[in-house]
Amino acid sequence: MSEAKGKDPFISLLLLSLYFCCHPVGICFCLRRCLFFHFLPSYNPRAVHHCYTLKDFDNSERTGLLLMSLNTLLTENAANTMTSSSPQSAQDRLAVALDVPNAQQALDLIDRLEGTCRWVKVGMELYYSAGNAFVETLRKKGFQVFLDLKLHDIPNTVAGAVRSVTSAGASLLTIHATGGPAMMAAAAEAASAPGSPRLLAVTVLTSMDASELSDIGIPSTPADQVLRLALLAQSAGIHGMVCSPEEVAILRAETHPNTMLVIPGIRPTGSDIGDQKRISTPAETIAHGASMLVVGRPITRAANPAAAAQSILDEIAHAAKP
């Protein structure tokens, strides 16, 4: 891959500073990122809309641009640390799916988790009932929120939706990769604003298999289609993917090392698989390179949700040991 790997972002800032101070002309910079793509893994070529030379700016404007670069770097570095491909603790690698119809049931479920979990997923059912206000409530309670809306519409509409949910403070937001490169690029541009959630591209739903893909006119295997969509999303500036446990290893090998892989379809040994078709256990999925697991019914429908969540957290911690 052409992208730089393992660069220290503060070295990037130093180099950028030297360029600003010492190179009078010929500097191209991206107003969206304000950093050179050689040093920033999340660089998106589609986002470079305006290039200028320093002769176009006076000294005060140059200083302002450098400060904006610093702010962008620090903000994105903090976000990437929180939602990187390899979070530091088991609690950062498990999101509990609050798949309930209203805010009160969700709050009751949170109480039953007894503080075991840090991340919660709010899907369409709950979000359409409770809206941004409930996301804000969860944030005030100290939770990181994964907003699973699977946005899929024309580019302008999806970009507007990304901007609309930003104020609620969700950390992650899903869009459908099948919306195409223009839609994903528009979403990525909208998500470049400060405070925006990190975008995750949903590839192939875990409830689908090869037969169902064929039914909608896609002759590929799920694995081939997942990889195709993931690479398309990456080229559009999306650096997080949602796939089934079966595709984790191939995406970890074929996408950028900093790609966040968020995996539903997790079923502890002995659990009812329900409507899921491409599944695996927590330990196997983490071992294959998953960044975060999304677990719903095995926790939320357990007699003791806190104990069920803790069991999965223990399995994640054990699997993540070197």
N, C-alpha and C positions, 0 to 999 in steps of 0.2 A: 504494500500500500504506500501511497505517496505522502501520507500524513506523518508528521513527526510523532515519535512515541517517547514517553517518559521524560519530556522536557519539564524542567522546573518553571512554573509560570512566573516566578519572580525574576528569573533570568530573562524571560521574555520582556518583562517590564523594563529591566535595565537596558536591554538592547534597544528597545523602542525609545527610551529616554535619550540614549546616545545618538540615535538617528535624528530625533527631533532637534537636539542641541547642535549637532555637528554637520548635518547634511542639509544644505540650504535649499536644494531643489530635488525633484524627482522622487519624493517619498509618496508612495501610494498607501492609503490606509482605508479601512472599511469603516464607515460611519456607524455601522451596526455593531461591530465587534471592537474596532479600534486596535486590533492586534494583527500581526502577520500570521498567515496560515501556516507557515513553517513551524510555529511554536504553539499554536492553539489547536488541540485535537478537535474541538467542536467547530472549527472553521467551516463555513458553508459558501462555496463559490457562487451560488445563486444569490447570496445576500450582498455581494459587492455591487452596489448600484452607483456609487459616486467615488471617483478617484481624483485626488488633487495633489498639487505640490505645495510645499511650504511657502513658496513665494505668493500664494494666493491668500495668506493670512498674515496679520500683524503679530507682534510679540505677545500681546495679551491673549489673542485667539489661540496661538500655539500653546501657551500655558494652560488655557482652558481645555484644549483637546487632550493634553497630556494628563491632566487631572481626571478627565472623563475616562481615559484609558485605565488609570489606576482604579477608579471606582468600578468600572466594568470587570476588570480582572479580579478584584477582591470579592465582588458580589458573586460572580460565576464560579470562582474557586470555592467559595463557601457552599454554594448549591451543589457543585459537583462532589464535594467531600461528603455531603449528607446523602446524596443519591448516586454514588459512584458505582462502578461495576463490582466492587468488593467492599461492602459496608463492614464496619468494624465489630459490631456486636450482633448476636442472634436477634435481638429486638428490632434491629434495623433491617432484618431480612425476612420479616413476617408481617403481612398486612391481613387483618381480619376483615372479611367481607361482611358489611352490615346490610345483608340482603333482606331487609324488612320494609314494610310499606309506609311507615311513618316515623317521625322523630321520637315519639315517646317509646316505642318499642326498641328503637336503636339505643336510646339512653338506658333503658332497662338492661339491654344486652351488655352495654359497656360496664354497667355496675357489676354484672355477673362475671366479667373478665377480671375484676379485682386488681387492676393495675398491672396485669402481666404483659400487656402489649402496648406498643408505642405508635404503630401505624394502623389506620383503619381505611377500608375502601368503601366509598359511597358510590353506588351504582345508579342506574337510571330510575329504578323503582323508588328509591328513597329520595333522590335528588329532585325528581319531578313533584314529589309530595312536599318536601321541606325546603328546597332551594338553597341559595347561597347563605341564607341566615343560619342554617344548620351547620354548614361547613365552618362558618365563623364560630359557632358554639363549640364545635369539636376542637378548633384551634385554641380557644380560650381555656379548654380543659387540658391542654397540653399535648394533644394528639397531632401527628403528621397525617395529612389527609391525601389519599389517592382518589381522585375524582374520575371514575370510570364511565365516561359518557359516550365513548366510541363515536366521536363526531364524524359525520359522513355526509357531505353536501357540496355545493359549488364552492370554489375557493373563497370568494368574498364572504359568504355566509359562515363558513368555518372560521375564518380569521376573526370575524365579528364575535362569534361565540367564544373563542379563546380570550378575547379582550373582555367579554362580559363576565367570565368566571374568575378572572385574575384578581379582582378586588376581594374575593372571598378568602384568599390565602391558601388554596390547595397547593400541595407540593408537586403532585403528579397529575397529568391529564391525558386521557387516551383519545386518539383519533384513528380512523380506519385507513390502513395503508391502501386498500382498494379504491380509495378516493382519488388516487393518482398523484403524480409528481407535482402538478400545479397546485392542487389542494394542500398537499403536505408542505410545499414551500411557502404558501400563503400563511399556513398555521405557524410554521417556524418563524416567519417574519413577525407575526403578531405576538409570538411568545418571547421575542427578544426584548420586550419592554421590561423595565425593572419590576420585580415582584411577580412575574409570570411563572406559572408552573412549568416544570420540565415535561416535554411531550413524549408520549410513548405511542408507537405505531402498532396497532393490532394487526397481526398478519392473518392467520387462519384460526377461527374459533375452535376451542378444544372440543366442542360438541360435534364437529364435522370430521368426516373421514373421506377416503378417496371416492367412495360411492356418491356422497353428497356433493363433492366438488364436481364430479362428472355430471351430476344432475343440473348444475348451474353453468355448464359449458366449459369447465376447466379440466382438461385431460391430465394434468400433472398429479403427482403424488402430493400429499400434504407437505412433506419435507421439501420437495422442490419448489412448491408454491410459497412456502414460508420464506425460504432463502431468497427467492426472486423478489418478494415484496420487501423483505428486510433491507436488501441492497438498494432497492429503489428508494426506500425511506431514508436510508443513510445519505444517498446522493442528494436528497431534497433538504437535508439539514436536520433530520430527526435522529437523535442519538440514544434512543431507548426503544426497545421492542417488547411486544407481548407475544408469546408463542406457547405451544404445549411443551411438556417435559421431554417429548420425543425429539424436539428440534434444538434443544439447548446446546448440545455439544457442537453441532454444525454451525450455529450462529456464533458461538463463542470463538470458533476457529476462523470463521470467514468474515466477521465484522470487526470494526475497530476495537482494540482492547478496552477502551473506556465505555463501550456500549453497555447500557443498563438493560439487563434481561429480566423481565418481570413475568413470573410463571404461575398461571392458574392451573386447574386440573390436578391439584395435589391431593392425594389420598393416602393417609397412613395405612399401613398394613391392616387388613381386616375391615376397612371402611366400605360403606356402600358407595359404588361409583356413580349412582344416579344417572344423569343424562350426559356425563362426560365419556368421551371415547378414546382420547389420547392422554393417558394419565401416568403418574409415577409417584413414588414415595418422597417425602421431604429429603431424606438422606441422599437418595440417588440423584435427585434434581440438583441439589447443592453441589454434589461431587462432580457433576457434568458442567458446572460453571454458571449456575443461576445467581443473579444478584439478589432477587427478592422473590418470595413465595406468597401467593394469594390463596388463603384458605377460608372457606365459608362454612358449609354444612358440617364437616367433621368437628368444627369448634362450636358453631352457633346452635346446633341441634343436639349437642352433647348434654348429658345430665348435669355435668359440671364443666361449663365452658372454660373456666380458669384453669382447671386441671388439664383439659384437652389442649389448650393453648400452650401451657407450660411443657407438656410432653413433646409437642412439635418443636418448641424452642430448644429443648434439650437435644433433640435429634439434629437440629440445624447446627447447634454449637459443636456437637461431636463430629458431624460430617465435615465441618469447616476447619477442623484441626489439621495442621500440616502433617 
